[in-house]
Amino acid sequence: MDAVRGKSGRTTYSTEIPKEEEGAKKRAKKATAAASNEKTKAKAKVKPAASKPRRQNLLIQVLNGEILTRDFVLNNLTFIFFILLLSMLMVAKGYYGKQLQKDITDLQADVDAKTAEYIENKARLEESTSRYRLVQALEKRGLKETVNPAKVIRLKRKEQ
């Protein structure tokens, strides 16, 4: 019974075959029997193994190169070359990225070394040019540090 409509889903069929159709069926059976006899005779002449070649596994076809002769592959050869080009570019991009990362790491190490060298040299210069060291170096030559600050003399210009 159909749950939605509330009706039975079955229909009744008659098992009675009309007289005209009965004769046609017998003739069709005889024709098919004769055709099958001819086919079996033809099969007897042909080797059973050569009747239908078994399709090889896709992996085997790829390994021995038979897949390259298929119509699908031949028709889409330009697309396949395009995909191969894109995959090669993707691999090359990966190697290029690794090379750039290595260069960046090396350059950063060089910059760090130069920065440390600059700071060291600057500290040495400040230490050697300190006021105390300069006074000591000038005392050997007979010069003394002035106690009074330097005075600036400014002259006013006459306007003409």
MITORTI-451246 format. One record per residue: residue number from 1; residue in three letters; x, y, z of N, C-alpha, C in turn. Coordinates in pm, 1 decimal. Last residue first. Layout:
<atoms>
+------+------+----------+----------+----------+----------+----------+----------+----------+----------+----------+
: paro : selo :    neast :   nnorth :      nup :   caeast :  canorth :     caup :    ceast :   cnorth :      cup :
+------+------+----------+----------+----------+----------+----------+----------+----------+----------+----------+
:  NUM :  Ala :        X :        Y :        Z :        X :        Y :        Z :        X :        Y :        Z :
...
+------+------+----------+----------+----------+----------+----------+----------+----------+----------+----------+
</atoms>
This chain:
<atoms>
+------+------+----------+----------+----------+----------+----------+----------+----------+----------+----------+
: paro : selo :    neast :   nnorth :      nup :   caeast :  canorth :     caup :    ceast :   cnorth :      cup :
+------+------+----------+----------+----------+----------+----------+----------+----------+----------+----------+
:  160 :  Gln :   7761.0 :  10043.2 :    570.6 :   7809.0 :  10144.5 :    476.6 :   7699.8 :  10211.2 :    404.0 :
:  159 :  Glu :   7781.3 :   9951.7 :    905.7 :   7700.6 :   9950.3 :    785.4 :   7745.9 :  10063.3 :    694.4 :
:  158 :  Lys :   8024.5 :   9766.7 :   1064.9 :   7971.2 :   9897.8 :   1033.6 :   7894.3 :   9890.1 :    904.9 :
:  157 :  Arg :   7969.9 :   9490.4 :   1274.9 :   8009.6 :   9546.5 :   1147.1 :   7948.5 :   9685.2 :   1129.1 :
:  156 :  Lys :   8092.2 :   9402.9 :   1583.2 :   7977.6 :   9450.6 :   1508.0 :   8028.6 :   9515.2 :   1381.7 :
:  155 :  Leu :   8245.2 :   9109.2 :   1691.1 :   8258.9 :   9244.5 :   1640.5 :   8134.6 :   9281.1 :   1562.8 :
:  154 :  Arg :   8283.7 :   8912.0 :   1974.8 :   8206.9 :   8940.2 :   1854.0 :   8224.1 :   9087.1 :   1816.8 :
:  153 :  Ile :   8450.6 :   8663.6 :   2128.4 :   8455.1 :   8806.2 :   2099.4 :   8381.9 :   8826.7 :   1967.6 :
:  152 :  Val :   8395.3 :   8435.6 :   2381.0 :   8374.1 :   8463.5 :   2239.5 :   8372.6 :   8614.3 :   2221.4 :
:  151 :  Lys :   8607.9 :   8256.9 :   2597.7 :   8520.0 :   8370.1 :   2575.0 :   8511.7 :   8395.0 :   2425.4 :
:  150 :  Ala :   8614.3 :   7937.2 :   2761.0 :   8656.1 :   8022.9 :   2649.6 :   8554.2 :   8133.4 :   2631.0 :
:  149 :  Pro :   8635.5 :   7909.2 :   3117.8 :   8575.5 :   7878.2 :   2988.3 :   8622.5 :   7977.9 :   2883.2 :
:  148 :  Asn :   8924.3 :   7824.5 :   3306.1 :   8823.9 :   7922.9 :   3267.9 :   8763.8 :   7886.9 :   3131.9 :
:  147 :  Val :   9102.8 :   7618.2 :   3294.8 :   9004.1 :   7615.2 :   3402.1 :   8891.0 :   7710.8 :   3368.4 :
:  146 :  Thr :   9236.0 :   7417.3 :   3034.4 :   9199.0 :   7548.3 :   3087.3 :   9091.8 :   7532.6 :   3193.1 :
:  145 :  Glu :   9488.7 :   7172.3 :   3069.0 :   9346.4 :   7201.6 :   3042.8 :   9313.5 :   7337.0 :   3105.0 :
:  144 :  Lys :   9809.5 :   7214.6 :   2921.8 :   9721.1 :   7193.4 :   3036.0 :   9579.2 :   7229.1 :   2995.6 :
:  143 :  Leu :  10092.1 :   7066.8 :   2763.2 :   9968.4 :   7143.6 :   2756.1 :   9881.1 :   7110.0 :   2874.8 :
:  142 :  Gly :  10310.0 :   6898.3 :   2742.5 :  10323.3 :   7022.6 :   2816.7 :  10200.0 :   7110.9 :   2811.5 :
:  141 :  Arg :  10292.4 :   6651.3 :   2644.5 :  10341.4 :   6754.3 :   2553.1 :  10353.1 :   6891.1 :   2622.1 :
:  140 :  Lys :  10175.8 :   6517.3 :   2851.2 :  10308.9 :   6472.4 :   2807.0 :  10372.0 :   6576.9 :   2715.6 :
:  139 :  Glu :   9925.4 :   6629.8 :   2857.7 :  10020.3 :   6663.9 :   2964.0 :  10162.3 :   6623.0 :   2926.8 :
:  138 :  Leu :   9781.5 :   6507.6 :   2650.9 :   9831.9 :   6643.1 :   2628.6 :   9930.5 :   6687.2 :   2736.8 :
:  137 :  Ala :   9708.4 :   6261.5 :   2762.7 :   9793.0 :   6262.7 :   2643.3 :   9853.7 :   6401.2 :   2620.1 :
:  136 :  Gln :   9544.7 :   6345.4 :   2974.7 :   9666.7 :   6269.8 :   3002.8 :   9762.4 :   6275.2 :   2883.8 :
:  135 :  Val :   9337.3 :   6467.0 :   2830.7 :   9416.3 :   6547.1 :   2924.9 :   9547.4 :   6477.2 :   2954.8 :
:  134 :  Leu :   9232.8 :   6242.1 :   2692.9 :   9291.7 :   6353.0 :   2617.8 :   9380.0 :   6440.3 :   2707.6 :
:  133 :  Arg :   9133.4 :   6091.5 :   2905.7 :   9244.7 :   6038.3 :   2825.1 :   9312.5 :   6151.0 :   2745.3 :
:  132 :  Tyr :   8926.8 :   6263.4 :   2998.2 :   9033.9 :   6222.2 :   3088.6 :   9155.1 :   6174.4 :   3008.9 :
:  131 :  Arg :   8754.6 :   6276.8 :   2779.1 :   8821.3 :   6397.5 :   2829.7 :   8941.1 :   6360.6 :   2916.2 :
:  130 :  Ser :   8787.0 :   6019.0 :   2526.2 :   8726.6 :   6073.4 :   2648.9 :   8812.8 :   6187.6 :   2701.9 :
:  129 :  Thr :   8873.9 :   5887.7 :   2305.4 :   8855.9 :   6032.8 :   2295.7 :   8787.2 :   6090.8 :   2418.7 :
:  128 :  Ser :   8875.7 :   5618.3 :   2373.0 :   9004.2 :   5683.2 :   2343.7 :   8991.5 :   5835.2 :   2336.0 :
:  127 :  Glu :   8602.7 :   5569.2 :   2409.1 :   8695.7 :   5549.7 :   2521.0 :   8826.1 :   5623.3 :   2496.2 :
:  126 :  Glu :   8502.6 :   5617.2 :   2156.7 :   8455.7 :   5698.5 :   2269.9 :   8550.5 :   5687.5 :   2387.8 :
:  125 :  Leu :   8637.9 :   5413.6 :   2016.5 :   8660.1 :   5554.2 :   1983.8 :   8617.0 :   5644.7 :   2099.1 :
:  124 :  Arg :   8531.2 :   5182.9 :   2135.5 :   8675.0 :   5209.1 :   2142.8 :   8707.1 :   5355.9 :   2116.8 :
:  123 :  Ala :   8261.5 :   5210.9 :   2059.9 :   8296.5 :   5209.7 :   2202.6 :   8444.4 :   5238.6 :   2221.2 :
:  122 :  Lys :   8289.0 :   5187.9 :   1783.3 :   8236.3 :   5312.1 :   1840.7 :   8271.2 :   5321.4 :   1988.8 :
:  121 :  Asn :   8376.1 :   4923.6 :   1759.1 :   8463.7 :   5033.5 :   1717.2 :   8417.9 :   5167.3 :   1776.2 :
:  120 :  Glu :   8146.1 :   4787.8 :   1855.7 :   8276.2 :   4771.2 :   1921.5 :   8370.8 :   4886.1 :   1886.7 :
:  119 :  Ile :   7954.2 :   4864.2 :   1670.6 :   7935.8 :   4899.6 :   1812.0 :   8068.0 :   4889.8 :   1886.8 :
:  118 :  Tyr :   8065.0 :   4748.7 :   1436.5 :   8043.5 :   4893.7 :   1446.8 :   8031.1 :   4937.2 :   1592.8 :
:  117 :  Glu :   8055.1 :   4474.4 :   1500.3 :   8184.9 :   4537.6 :   1475.9 :   8173.8 :   4690.6 :   1489.2 :
:  116 :  Ala :   7776.5 :   4438.4 :   1514.6 :   7858.9 :   4414.2 :   1634.5 :   7995.3 :   4480.9 :   1620.2 :
:  115 :  Thr :   7712.3 :   4494.7 :   1246.4 :   7657.5 :   4577.1 :   1354.2 :   7740.0 :   4560.6 :   1481.4 :
:  114 :  Lys :   7844.2 :   4287.1 :   1114.3 :   7886.1 :   4426.1 :   1089.3 :   7835.2 :   4519.1 :   1199.2 :
:  113 :  Ala :   7696.3 :   4068.9 :   1212.7 :   7840.0 :   4076.7 :   1238.8 :   7889.6 :   4220.0 :   1220.2 :
:  112 :  Asp :   7439.5 :   4127.3 :   1113.0 :   7460.1 :   4117.1 :   1257.9 :   7608.1 :   4130.5 :   1293.6 :
:  111 :  Val :   7491.8 :   4112.8 :    839.0 :   7448.3 :   4239.4 :    897.8 :   7470.0 :   4238.0 :   1048.7 :
:  110 :  Asp :   7555.1 :   3837.7 :    816.8 :   7654.9 :   3940.2 :    784.1 :   7619.4 :   4074.3 :    846.9 :
:  109 :  Ala :   7307.1 :   3725.7 :    888.4 :   7424.6 :   3696.4 :    971.2 :   7534.7 :   3799.4 :    945.1 :
:  108 :  Gln :   7155.6 :   3821.5 :    676.7 :   7121.9 :   3864.5 :    812.9 :   7238.8 :   3838.4 :    907.6 :
:  107 :  Leu :   7272.7 :   3683.5 :    464.9 :   7284.7 :   3828.7 :    470.7 :   7251.8 :   3882.8 :    609.9 :
:  106 :  Asp :   7194.7 :   3418.3 :    529.5 :   7336.8 :   3455.0 :    522.0 :   7355.8 :   3606.6 :    534.4 :
:  105 :  Thr :   6913.5 :   3441.9 :    516.5 :   6977.5 :   3400.3 :    642.2 :   7125.1 :   3440.6 :    643.5 :
:  104 :  Ile :   6882.1 :   3510.7 :    247.5 :   6836.2 :   3603.2 :    352.3 :   6903.4 :   3570.1 :    485.2 :
:  103 :  Asp :   6979.2 :   3278.6 :    123.8 :   7046.9 :   3407.1 :    103.8 :   7009.0 :   3507.3 :    212.2 :
:  102 :  Lys :   6784.7 :   3095.3 :    211.7 :   6925.2 :   3075.4 :    249.2 :   7002.7 :   3206.3 :    234.4 :
:  101 :  Gln :   6558.0 :   3201.8 :     86.7 :   6561.8 :   3192.1 :    233.1 :   6705.1 :   3174.6 :    283.0 :
:  100 :  Leu :   6630.8 :   3168.7 :   -182.9 :   6611.4 :   3303.3 :   -127.5 :   6618.5 :   3302.1 :     25.4 :
:   99 :  Gln :   6631.8 :   2888.9 :   -193.9 :   6755.2 :   2963.4 :   -218.9 :   6745.4 :   3105.0 :   -163.2 :
:   98 :  Lys :   6361.6 :   2833.2 :   -145.5 :   6463.1 :   2783.8 :    -51.5 :   6594.3 :   2859.8 :    -68.1 :
:   97 :  Gly :   6250.6 :   2956.4 :   -373.3 :   6215.8 :   3005.0 :   -239.8 :   6316.8 :   2959.4 :   -136.3 :
:   96 :  Tyr :   6357.0 :   2791.8 :   -571.7 :   6391.2 :   2934.0 :   -569.7 :   6361.5 :   2994.1 :   -431.9 :
:   95 :  Tyr :   6232.2 :   2548.7 :   -513.1 :   6377.3 :   2559.3 :   -501.9 :   6422.0 :   2705.1 :   -494.0 :
:   94 :  Gly :   5963.4 :   2631.3 :   -562.9 :   6003.7 :   2579.4 :   -432.2 :   6153.8 :   2589.9 :   -410.7 :
:   93 :  Lys :   5976.3 :   2695.8 :   -832.3 :   5943.1 :   2800.5 :   -734.4 :   5983.3 :   2757.0 :   -593.7 :
:   92 :  Ala :   6021.2 :   2446.1 :   -943.1 :   6125.9 :   2548.5 :   -953.4 :   6101.7 :   2660.3 :   -853.0 :
:   91 :  Val :   5773.1 :   2328.6 :   -888.2 :   5893.6 :   2271.8 :   -827.2 :   6006.6 :   2374.4 :   -829.2 :
:   90 :  Met :   5611.8 :   2494.6 :  -1046.7 :   5586.5 :   2485.5 :   -903.3 :   5709.2 :   2428.9 :   -829.9 :
:   89 :  Leu :   5712.5 :   2446.5 :  -1301.5 :   5724.1 :   2580.3 :  -1244.5 :   5703.6 :   2578.5 :  -1093.0 :
:   88 :  Met :   5634.0 :   2180.3 :  -1328.4 :   5776.7 :   2212.9 :  -1326.7 :   5799.2 :   2352.0 :  -1268.1 :
:   87 :  Ser :   5356.0 :   2215.8 :  -1330.0 :   5417.3 :   2139.0 :  -1220.6 :   5567.5 :   2166.0 :  -1212.3 :
:   86 :  Leu :   5325.0 :   2362.5 :  -1566.3 :   5286.7 :   2421.8 :  -1437.6 :   5350.5 :   2347.0 :  -1321.1 :
:   85 :  Leu :   5412.5 :   2171.1 :  -1751.6 :   5483.8 :   2298.0 :  -1738.3 :   5452.0 :   2363.6 :  -1604.5 :
:   84 :  Leu :   5214.8 :   1974.5 :  -1717.3 :   5354.4 :   1942.7 :  -1686.2 :   5437.1 :   2069.8 :  -1667.8 :
:   83 :  Ile :   4992.7 :   2120.3 :  -1808.4 :   4995.7 :   2074.9 :  -1669.5 :   5139.4 :   2040.3 :  -1627.8 :
:   82 :  Phe :   5073.7 :   2149.6 :  -2077.1 :   5050.8 :   2267.9 :  -1993.9 :   5056.8 :   2230.8 :  -1846.2 :
:   81 :  Phe :   5076.5 :   1885.0 :  -2163.2 :   5202.1 :   1959.9 :  -2160.4 :   5189.4 :   2084.9 :  -2073.7 :
:   80 :  Ile :   4800.1 :   1837.5 :  -2140.6 :   4893.0 :   1758.9 :  -2058.5 :   5028.3 :   1830.2 :  -2050.3 :
:   79 :  Phe :   4704.0 :   2010.2 :  -2336.1 :   4666.7 :   2032.3 :  -2195.8 :   4761.5 :   1957.7 :  -2102.8 :
:   78 :  Thr :   4811.9 :   1888.7 :  -2562.4 :   4852.3 :   2025.5 :  -2527.1 :   4818.7 :   2055.9 :  -2381.3 :
:   77 :  Leu :   4680.4 :   1636.5 :  -2560.0 :   4825.4 :   1645.4 :  -2543.0 :   4870.8 :   1786.0 :  -2504.4 :
:   76 :  Asn :   4425.3 :   1537.9 :  -2591.2 :   4450.1 :   1635.9 :  -2485.6 :   4598.5 :   1656.7 :  -2459.7 :
:   75 :  Asn :   4433.9 :   1345.7 :  -2790.9 :   4348.5 :   1462.9 :  -2810.3 :   4379.1 :   1573.0 :  -2709.8 :
:   74 :  Leu :   4603.5 :   1154.0 :  -2678.7 :   4644.8 :   1225.2 :  -2799.6 :   4562.5 :   1351.1 :  -2822.3 :
:   73 :  Val :   4449.9 :   1063.9 :  -2465.4 :   4579.1 :   1127.8 :  -2440.1 :   4621.9 :   1209.4 :  -2561.0 :
:   72 :  Phe :   4228.6 :    956.8 :  -2600.6 :   4209.8 :   1060.8 :  -2498.9 :   4339.1 :   1137.1 :  -2475.5 :
:   71 :  Asp :   4342.4 :    754.9 :  -2756.4 :   4285.3 :    873.5 :  -2820.8 :   4268.6 :    987.7 :  -2722.1 :
:   70 :  Arg :   4658.5 :    616.4 :  -2651.7 :   4512.8 :    628.1 :  -2640.9 :   4464.6 :    757.4 :  -2705.6 :
:   69 :  Thr :   4929.1 :    603.0 :  -2639.9 :   4867.1 :    583.7 :  -2771.0 :   4715.8 :    592.8 :  -2766.3 :
:   68 :  Leu :   5009.4 :    621.7 :  -2380.0 :   5037.7 :    736.1 :  -2467.0 :   4973.7 :    722.4 :  -2604.6 :
:   67 :  Ile :   4965.5 :    379.7 :  -2264.8 :   4867.2 :    484.7 :  -2237.0 :   4887.5 :    605.6 :  -2328.6 :
:   66 :  Glu :   5181.8 :    221.5 :  -2317.2 :   5063.2 :    204.5 :  -2400.9 :   4961.3 :    315.3 :  -2380.3 :
:   65 :  Gly :   5406.4 :    227.8 :  -2152.6 :   5388.5 :    334.5 :  -2250.2 :   5266.4 :    321.9 :  -2338.3 :
:   64 :  Asn :   5452.3 :     63.7 :  -1937.9 :   5503.4 :     18.5 :  -2067.9 :   5473.9 :    117.7 :  -2180.2 :
:   63 :  Leu :   5342.2 :    219.8 :  -1727.6 :   5481.5 :    176.5 :  -1722.3 :   5534.3 :    132.4 :  -1858.2 :
:   62 :  Val :   5076.0 :    255.5 :  -1804.5 :   5162.0 :    372.7 :  -1787.3 :   5307.7 :    331.0 :  -1793.1 :
:   61 :  Gln :   4987.5 :     -7.5 :  -1806.9 :   4983.9 :     69.3 :  -1931.4 :   5071.6 :    193.7 :  -1921.2 :
:   60 :  Ile :   5014.8 :    -69.3 :  -1538.2 :   5097.4 :   -142.0 :  -1635.8 :   5101.2 :    -65.9 :  -1767.3 :
:   59 :  Leu :   4820.2 :    100.4 :  -1433.8 :   4959.8 :    117.0 :  -1394.4 :   5052.8 :     48.4 :  -1493.5 :
:   58 :  Leu :   4587.1 :     -4.5 :  -1543.4 :   4630.0 :    130.2 :  -1582.2 :   4776.9 :    152.7 :  -1547.9 :
:   57 :  Asn :   4590.4 :   -344.0 :  -1662.1 :   4583.5 :   -249.5 :  -1551.2 :   4640.7 :   -114.3 :  -1595.5 :
:   56 :  Gln :   4440.6 :   -428.3 :  -1976.4 :   4546.9 :   -431.2 :  -1877.0 :   4522.6 :   -325.4 :  -1769.5 :
:   55 :  Arg :   4165.9 :   -615.0 :  -2079.7 :   4221.0 :   -480.5 :  -2061.6 :   4321.9 :   -483.7 :  -1948.4 :
:   54 :  Arg :   4186.4 :   -899.1 :  -2284.9 :   4166.2 :   -846.9 :  -2150.2 :   4236.1 :   -711.8 :  -2136.9 :
:   53 :  Pro :   4025.5 :   -933.3 :  -2593.5 :   4149.6 :   -912.7 :  -2519.1 :   4120.3 :   -847.6 :  -2384.3 :
:   52 :  Lys :   3821.1 :  -1176.8 :  -2697.0 :   3812.4 :  -1047.7 :  -2629.2 :   3940.7 :  -1027.1 :  -2549.0 :
:   51 :  Ser :   3918.8 :  -1386.3 :  -2863.5 :   3785.0 :  -1330.8 :  -2883.4 :   3772.1 :  -1193.1 :  -2818.5 :
:   50 :  Ala :   4153.3 :  -1510.0 :  -2817.0 :   4159.9 :  -1392.0 :  -2902.6 :   4023.7 :  -1327.2 :  -2921.2 :
:   49 :  Ala :   4087.3 :  -1734.7 :  -2671.0 :   4163.8 :  -1630.3 :  -2603.8 :   4163.6 :  -1500.6 :  -2685.2 :
:   48 :  Pro :   3955.3 :  -1908.3 :  -2852.2 :   3879.6 :  -1844.7 :  -2744.6 :   3956.3 :  -1730.0 :  -2677.3 :
:   47 :  Lys :   4006.6 :  -1875.8 :  -3202.9 :   4060.8 :  -1914.9 :  -3072.9 :   3985.5 :  -1841.6 :  -2962.9 :
:   46 :  Val :   3747.9 :  -1962.3 :  -3430.4 :   3835.8 :  -1860.8 :  -3372.4 :   3883.3 :  -1909.4 :  -3235.6 :
:   45 :  Lys :   3583.1 :  -2181.7 :  -3475.4 :   3693.0 :  -2157.6 :  -3568.5 :   3795.5 :  -2060.4 :  -3510.2 :
:   44 :  Ala :   3400.2 :  -2155.6 :  -3274.5 :   3481.4 :  -2276.7 :  -3277.0 :   3600.8 :  -2257.5 :  -3368.8 :
:   43 :  Lys :   3267.3 :  -1926.3 :  -3343.0 :   3356.7 :  -1923.9 :  -3226.9 :   3447.9 :  -2045.7 :  -3225.3 :
:   42 :  Ala :   3111.1 :  -2017.1 :  -3549.6 :   3213.2 :  -1916.8 :  -3577.7 :   3313.4 :  -1909.6 :  -3462.7 :
:   41 :  Lys :   2943.7 :  -2190.0 :  -3410.0 :   3030.5 :  -2245.6 :  -3514.9 :   3143.7 :  -2147.9 :  -3546.5 :
:   40 :  Thr :   2815.5 :  -2006.0 :  -3249.6 :   2899.5 :  -2107.8 :  -3185.1 :   2991.7 :  -2172.9 :  -3287.1 :
:   39 :  Lys :   2678.2 :  -1859.6 :  -3443.4 :   2781.4 :  -1794.3 :  -3363.4 :   2872.8 :  -1896.9 :  -3298.8 :
:   38 :  Glu :   2497.7 :  -2046.7 :  -3537.0 :   2597.8 :  -1992.3 :  -3629.3 :   2711.9 :  -1927.2 :  -3552.2 :
:   37 :  Asn :   2346.9 :  -2083.5 :  -3306.8 :   2419.9 :  -2196.8 :  -3363.4 :   2529.2 :  -2148.2 :  -3458.1 :
:   36 :  Ser :   2234.7 :  -1831.9 :  -3279.3 :   2330.7 :  -1875.9 :  -3177.8 :   2410.2 :  -1995.6 :  -3227.1 :
:   35 :  Ala :   2064.3 :  -1829.0 :  -3497.7 :   2174.7 :  -1732.9 :  -3492.1 :   2278.8 :  -1776.4 :  -3389.7 :
:   34 :  Ala :   1884.3 :  -2027.9 :  -3423.9 :   1964.9 :  -2046.8 :  -3544.4 :   2085.2 :  -1952.5 :  -3542.5 :
:   33 :  Ala :   1773.6 :  -1909.2 :  -3198.8 :   1843.2 :  -2037.0 :  -3185.2 :   1933.0 :  -2061.1 :  -3305.3 :
:   32 :  Thr :   1652.2 :  -1686.9 :  -3308.6 :   1763.7 :  -1666.9 :  -3216.1 :   1842.3 :  -1795.7 :  -3195.7 :
:   31 :  Ala :   1457.4 :  -1813.8 :  -3460.4 :   1557.2 :  -1728.8 :  -3525.8 :   1678.0 :  -1707.6 :  -3434.8 :
:   30 :  Lys :   1303.2 :  -1942.1 :  -3266.2 :   1372.5 :  -2022.4 :  -3367.9 :   1483.3 :  -1941.8 :  -3434.0 :
:   29 :  Lys :   1204.2 :  -1720.8 :  -3130.0 :   1288.0 :  -1817.0 :  -3059.6 :   1368.3 :  -1900.2 :  -3158.3 :
:   28 :  Ala :   1049.6 :  -1601.8 :  -3326.5 :   1164.9 :  -1528.2 :  -3275.5 :   1260.1 :  -1622.5 :  -3202.7 :
:   27 :  Arg :    849.0 :  -1794.7 :  -3357.1 :    938.0 :  -1765.9 :  -3470.6 :   1064.4 :  -1692.8 :  -3423.2 :
:   26 :  Lys :    729.6 :  -1775.1 :  -3107.4 :    791.9 :  -1901.9 :  -3147.9 :    889.0 :  -1878.8 :  -3262.5 :
:   25 :  Lys :    631.7 :  -1515.8 :  -3115.0 :    733.0 :  -1551.1 :  -3016.3 :    804.5 :  -1679.7 :  -3056.7 :
:   24 :  Ala :    440.1 :  -1531.0 :  -3308.8 :    555.6 :  -1444.2 :  -3332.1 :    668.1 :  -1478.4 :  -3235.3 :
:   23 :  Gly :    253.4 :  -1694.5 :  -3187.4 :    322.1 :  -1742.3 :  -3307.1 :    447.4 :  -1660.4 :  -3334.9 :
:   22 :  Glu :    166.9 :  -1524.1 :  -2980.0 :    224.0 :  -1655.0 :  -2949.6 :    303.4 :  -1708.5 :  -3067.4 :
:   21 :  Glu :     41.9 :  -1308.5 :  -3091.0 :    173.5 :  -1286.8 :  -3031.3 :    243.3 :  -1419.5 :  -3004.1 :
:   20 :  Glu :   -200.2 :  -1425.3 :  -3166.3 :   -112.2 :  -1367.7 :  -3268.1 :     29.3 :  -1351.1 :  -3213.4 :
:   19 :  Lys :   -325.7 :  -1503.5 :  -2923.3 :   -286.6 :  -1603.6 :  -3023.0 :   -186.6 :  -1547.4 :  -3123.9 :
:   18 :  Pro :   -209.0 :  -1346.2 :  -2617.5 :   -298.1 :  -1354.7 :  -2734.5 :   -239.5 :  -1447.5 :  -2839.2 :
:   17 :  Ile :   -159.3 :  -1496.6 :  -2309.1 :    -93.4 :  -1442.6 :  -2427.9 :   -190.7 :  -1453.5 :  -2544.7 :
:   16 :  Glu :   -231.2 :  -1425.7 :  -1974.0 :   -279.7 :  -1484.7 :  -2097.7 :   -213.6 :  -1416.1 :  -2216.4 :
:   15 :  Thr :   -187.9 :  -1300.8 :  -1749.6 :    -84.6 :  -1394.8 :  -1792.7 :   -122.3 :  -1461.6 :  -1923.0 :
:   14 :  Ser :   -238.6 :   -961.5 :  -1681.7 :   -294.1 :  -1086.0 :  -1732.4 :   -180.1 :  -1173.8 :  -1780.0 :
:   13 :  Tyr :   -173.4 :   -789.6 :  -1383.2 :   -141.8 :   -817.4 :  -1523.7 :   -203.2 :   -951.4 :  -1560.3 :
:   12 :  Thr :   -250.3 :   -530.5 :  -1161.2 :   -269.3 :   -670.5 :  -1199.8 :   -243.9 :   -684.5 :  -1348.0 :
:   11 :  Thr :    -21.5 :   -335.7 :   -974.1 :   -125.6 :   -343.7 :  -1077.3 :   -136.4 :   -488.4 :  -1118.0 :
:   10 :  Arg :     57.0 :   -199.0 :   -656.0 :     60.3 :   -307.4 :   -754.0 :    -51.5 :   -292.6 :   -855.1 :
:    9 :  Gly :     25.7 :    -13.2 :   -462.1 :    116.6 :     20.6 :   -570.3 :    118.2 :    -84.0 :   -679.0 :
:    8 :  Ser :   -284.6 :     79.0 :   -330.2 :   -189.8 :    -28.1 :   -352.1 :   -103.4 :      8.0 :   -472.1 :
:    7 :  Lys :   -318.9 :    391.8 :   -161.4 :   -356.3 :    293.6 :   -263.0 :   -247.4 :    188.2 :   -272.7 :
:    6 :  Gly :   -252.0 :    605.9 :     -8.9 :   -342.6 :    508.7 :     50.6 :   -388.4 :    404.5 :    -49.2 :
:    5 :  Arg :    -70.3 :    797.4 :    -72.9 :   -200.2 :    800.6 :   -140.6 :   -301.4 :    705.3 :    -77.2 :
:    4 :  Val :    142.5 :    741.8 :    108.1 :     96.3 :    878.1 :     84.0 :    -46.0 :    878.9 :     29.3 :
:    3 :  Ala :    193.1 :    470.2 :    116.1 :    170.9 :    540.1 :    241.7 :    113.6 :    679.6 :    220.4 :
:    2 :  Asp :     48.6 :    223.1 :    -74.4 :    122.9 :    347.4 :    -81.3 :     90.9 :    429.8 :     42.1 :
:    1 :  Met :     82.5 :   -117.1 :      0.0 :      0.0 :      0.0 :      0.0 :     87.1 :    123.6 :      0.0 :
+------+------+----------+----------+----------+----------+----------+----------+----------+----------+----------+
</atoms>
